[in-house]
Amino acid sequence: MSAKKYQLDPHCEAILEEYREHLPQFEQVKNQVLSLLKEVFEEVGLIVASIEGRVKTEGSLAGKLELKGSKYASLGDITDIVGVRVITFYIDDVDKVASAVDRLFEIDWENSVDKRKAHEIDSFGYMSLHYICRTEGFPYRFEIQMRTVLQHAWANMNHDTGYKSGVEVPKEYLRNLSRLAGMLELVDEQFSQIRSDLTDYRRRVQALVASGNLDEVQLDGDTFRSYLQLKPFDKLNKRIAAVNQAEIQEVSLMPYLAVFKAMGCKTLGDIDNLIKKYREGGYQIACYQIGLTDLDIISSSLGPQDLCIAAIVKNGGGKRDITKLFDALNGESPSNEMMAEMLLEQVQDLPFMNQ
């Protein structure tokens, strides 16, 4: 295909021809960069919204050369033939991505740009970090852009509205765009702040749980998950399993969060006290259920389930309460009511009921 259709001088035609000759290598480098970034993000557990790459099309390059080809001595002076963009969910993750890029590639710091340092009121969507990079064995540089989801969305909205396109925009619309940019910038910052606060909260919770100060820890999803790491039902489950020399099959005990809340537990200390108070009753109920069977595998849910049943019946609960327990753990079913009725009859004569 001749370059004459692009209205290029001989110098720019030579640059375009060089681009054509190396197009397969540009595609190869783009794929290599994407693969390396995905691999290192997975390694460090960094979750990003997207990683995308492109090689500049011939038409796009020709258009660039038509406008300002005289500033480029060679194809190597054009740093965005290969372009990669990493979109993060949080502001602080942009710096984490930048650190990973710095580890993987040689950075041309002189030509890299941190647009986040701009302070114009309408600069929000353009606050991305641009690194110009080199990789071993490839003579051409490439660009990696890093920005947040909201910054990316704002830049796209600006592009769609024609703003910054040279068309004069009425001041009323400019003012509204600037207000929206400020709101999005605040939202971006708050998302990161909330994540940071939650991380600090989880660390404090883990420290309290590890120290045994369970009465000070409010019961919620995060705290209950940390509590389960202490394996609070293991002793009861192992005692039950020993009846039949059974194996314990581990299952998630997170469904018990709603159960313990429904039973009035407000702190992890409340659950701990419940275990101490009703573990013997739970053990007796389990023995009655499996003692005359040859069951050689039990679920790790059996101990906490029978513990809760012991607490319910010891405190005067009836069939309806046990049915609600089964509904919460197993899903609503007509058989839950029958199981509850049968179980209620069975436990009445167990020793813990008279203690």
Secondary structure, 3 states (H helix, E strand, C coil): CCHHHHCCCHHHHHHHHHHHHHHHHHHHHHHHHHHHHHHHHHHHCCCCCEEEEEECCHHHHHHHHHHHHHHCCCHHHCCCCEEEEEEECCHHHHHHHHHHHHHHCEECCCCCEEHHHCCCCCCHHHCCEEEEEECCCCCCCEEEEEEEHHHHHHHHHHHHHCCCCCCCCCHHHHHHHHHHHHHHHHHHHHHHHHHHHHHHHHHHHHHHHHHCCHHHCECCHHHHHHHHCCCCCHHHHHHHHHHHCCEEECCCCCCHHHHHHHCCCCEHHHHHHHHHHHHHHHHHHHHHHHCCCCCCEEECCHHHHHHHHHHHHHCCCCHHHHHHHHHHHHCCCHHHHHHHHHHHHHHCCCHHHHC
